[in-house]
Amino acid sequence: MLIIIELMFLATGLWALIAGKLPAGLLRLLFGKGEYQVPTARARLYGLILASPLPAAFLVSALLRVILGSKVTGPAIAFEYFYLVTIIIASIFVTRSLRRPIEARVAEASVATEPGRRPEISYATRLVIIFGLAVLTFITLVAAGSLVMTIVSLLRFGGTVTGDFSKDFLPFIIVTIVVALGVFGSIKLIKLLKR
């Protein structure tokens, strides 16, 4: 999964480096409708930043291999995740600053004329909400499944109490809170999608 994201960033970054412009269709898909005008020099610099996660991961992995020897996997993966998340956040901020929304002014005017109407959610926001709903549902189902299986196992085979709160009861409390928050968050995200 991580390599797919890095390859997408590499392809987009190379496109910007070679062509001197950013793919407008991809930007509209990811960040919403609007005009994205970037000077050639800035587009190439942005492309260089976007293309950097995969080569940087290989370079840092090689350097860590020389420094740490065979125990390189953990720090290399940690660096790769940290660097990729940093680039994703930076690219969101940079792209949002480049965007000049055209439809936003029209939508604000129509909302101002109709007092009871809520503004519609953009396509990119809907995609993010759907992705978040899928991840949250998966986490909730896994937590609920492990809670149910643990309770069934305790009832069927029995269990011992060690007297340590952090080992006996805290995991059940945390999993129950995760399930409750997951259900609550899923309901909220579904309500957002129904707008």
Wavefront OBJ file of the C-alpha trace (Angstrom):
o trace
v 0.000 0.000 0.000
v 2.765 2.419 0.908
v 4.638 1.727 -2.319
v 1.482 2.467 -4.347
v 1.116 5.881 -2.729
v 4.804 6.615 -3.248
v 4.591 5.557 -6.910
v 1.571 7.843 -7.424
v 3.487 10.725 -5.890
v 6.501 9.889 -8.039
v 4.420 9.822 -11.235
v 2.694 13.112 -10.414
v 5.983 14.725 -9.425
v 7.746 13.556 -12.594
v 4.829 14.859 -14.667
v 5.203 18.281 -13.038
v 9.007 18.211 -13.424
v 8.911 17.301 -17.106
v 5.841 19.228 -18.281
v 6.264 22.241 -16.018
v 2.596 22.111 -15.017
v 0.454 20.153 -12.622
v -2.224 17.745 -13.875
v -5.365 19.865 -13.458
v -7.801 16.938 -13.608
v -6.044 15.150 -10.751
v -5.951 18.324 -8.667
v -9.676 18.888 -9.232
v -10.405 15.290 -8.273
v -8.341 15.412 -5.075
v -8.872 18.975 -3.890
v -12.183 20.127 -5.370
v -13.296 22.289 -8.234
v -11.459 25.475 -8.967
v -8.715 27.016 -11.030
v -5.161 25.822 -10.381
v -2.667 28.132 -12.011
v 0.960 27.612 -11.107
v 3.988 29.248 -12.733
v 6.324 26.766 -14.420
v 9.167 27.209 -11.918
v 6.867 26.664 -8.928
v 5.236 23.663 -10.616
v 8.646 22.053 -11.139
v 9.654 22.728 -7.521
v 6.350 21.270 -6.318
v 6.928 18.278 -8.617
v 10.359 17.742 -7.104
v 8.827 17.717 -3.633
v 6.085 15.308 -4.724
v 8.553 12.958 -6.405
v 10.866 12.828 -3.380
v 9.279 10.202 -1.021
v 10.338 7.056 -2.918
v 13.948 8.121 -3.648
v 14.292 9.516 -0.112
v 13.064 6.221 1.360
v 15.616 4.256 -0.669
v 18.419 6.654 0.258
v 17.626 6.681 3.977
v 17.206 2.890 4.005
v 20.651 2.510 2.424
v 22.205 4.946 4.905
v 20.529 3.228 7.846
v 21.724 -0.138 6.529
v 25.306 1.151 6.623
v 24.870 2.678 10.093
v 22.712 0.070 11.849
v 23.461 -3.072 9.885
v 20.689 -5.651 9.701
v 18.417 -3.932 12.263
v 17.278 -1.327 9.757
v 13.671 -2.322 9.085
v 11.946 -0.525 11.980
v 13.659 2.866 11.677
v 13.457 2.792 7.866
v 9.715 2.150 7.863
v 9.174 4.777 10.569
v 11.089 7.345 8.496
v 9.188 6.363 5.357
v 5.791 6.840 7.025
v 6.828 10.095 8.693
v 8.260 11.556 5.490
v 5.286 10.489 3.383
v 2.744 11.930 5.835
v 4.755 15.159 5.956
v 4.759 15.405 2.152
v 1.022 14.643 1.987
v 0.206 17.359 4.528
v 2.539 19.846 2.851
v 1.054 19.094 -0.583
v -2.469 19.638 0.752
v -1.513 23.040 2.129
v 0.401 24.060 -1.004
v -2.362 22.944 -3.366
v -5.064 24.618 -1.313
v -3.086 27.869 -1.465
v -2.838 27.560 -5.270
v -6.555 27.046 -5.741
v -8.832 29.859 -6.785
v -12.351 28.492 -6.403
v -14.764 29.634 -9.075
v -17.892 27.865 -7.892
v -17.391 28.844 -4.248
v -18.526 32.414 -4.843
v -21.602 31.229 -6.749
v -22.454 28.704 -4.021
v -22.087 31.341 -1.291
v -24.402 33.672 -3.182
v -27.061 30.979 -3.604
v -26.828 29.987 0.074
v -27.197 33.605 1.089
v -30.427 33.873 -0.923
v -31.906 30.649 0.498
v -31.714 30.852 4.309
v -32.663 27.233 5.175
v -30.379 25.513 2.676
v -27.073 23.894 3.677
v -24.074 24.156 1.327
v -23.313 20.995 -0.641
v -20.175 18.976 0.042
v -17.590 18.849 -2.746
v -16.692 15.603 -4.487
v -13.213 15.472 -2.927
v -14.669 15.969 0.542
v -17.154 13.181 -0.126
v -14.289 10.869 -1.101
v -12.419 11.702 2.097
v -15.584 11.109 4.156
v -16.198 7.755 2.430
v -12.573 6.694 3.024
v -12.793 7.773 6.665
v -16.074 5.914 7.053
v -14.543 2.750 5.606
v -11.503 2.932 7.908
v -13.629 3.755 10.959
v -16.064 0.938 10.187
v -13.193 -1.519 9.793
v -11.631 -0.464 13.107
v -15.015 -0.649 14.839
v -15.788 -4.100 13.449
v -12.369 -5.446 14.438
v -12.675 -4.006 17.957
v -16.240 -5.316 18.350
v -15.224 -8.730 17.010
v -12.290 -9.012 19.383
v -14.480 -7.903 22.300
v -17.160 -10.473 21.473
v -14.633 -13.259 20.925
v -12.889 -12.453 24.212
v -16.175 -12.498 26.118
v -17.209 -15.776 24.452
v -13.810 -17.262 25.257
v -14.048 -16.156 28.895
v -17.532 -17.609 29.242
v -16.642 -20.862 27.530
v -13.178 -21.577 28.930
v -13.039 -19.337 31.970
v -10.349 -16.942 33.008
v -8.314 -15.833 35.978
v -8.154 -12.411 37.563
v -4.622 -11.266 38.340
v -5.700 -8.320 40.485
v -3.933 -5.850 38.180
v -6.444 -3.332 36.814
v -4.319 -2.532 33.743
v -4.239 -6.194 32.707
v -7.714 -7.337 33.752
v -10.194 -4.543 33.109
v -8.497 -1.691 31.235
v -8.333 -3.529 27.871
v -12.095 -4.210 28.021
v -12.813 -0.592 28.873
v -10.609 0.683 26.027
v -12.113 -1.692 23.457
v -15.639 -0.792 24.590
v -14.826 2.926 24.242
v -13.328 2.317 20.770
v -16.473 0.466 19.675
v -18.765 3.179 21.071
v -16.759 5.999 19.460
v -16.599 4.065 16.204
v -20.369 3.631 16.083
v -20.900 7.294 17.001
v -18.378 8.487 14.397
v -19.846 6.245 11.702
v -23.323 7.629 12.341
v -21.999 11.198 12.149
v -20.154 10.509 8.868
v -23.228 8.868 7.334
v -25.279 11.957 8.277
v -22.642 14.118 6.579
v -22.861 12.036 3.410
v -26.653 12.345 3.274
v -26.464 16.125 2.801
l 1 2 3 4 5 6 7 8 9 10 11 12 13 14 15 16 17 18 19 20 21 22 23 24 25 26 27 28 29 30 31 32 33 34 35 36 37 38 39 40 41 42 43 44 45 46 47 48 49 50 51 52 53 54 55 56 57 58 59 60 61 62 63 64 65 66 67 68 69 70 71 72 73 74 75 76 77 78 79 80 81 82 83 84 85 86 87 88 89 90 91 92 93 94 95 96 97 98 99 100 101 102 103 104 105 106 107 108 109 110 111 112 113 114 115 116 117 118 119 120 121 122 123 124 125 126 127 128 129 130 131 132 133 134 135 136 137 138 139 140 141 142 143 144 145 146 147 148 149 150 151 152 153 154 155 156 157 158 159 160 161 162 163 164 165 166 167 168 169 170 171 172 173 174 175 176 177 178 179 180 181 182 183 184 185 186 187 188 189 190 191 192 193 194 195
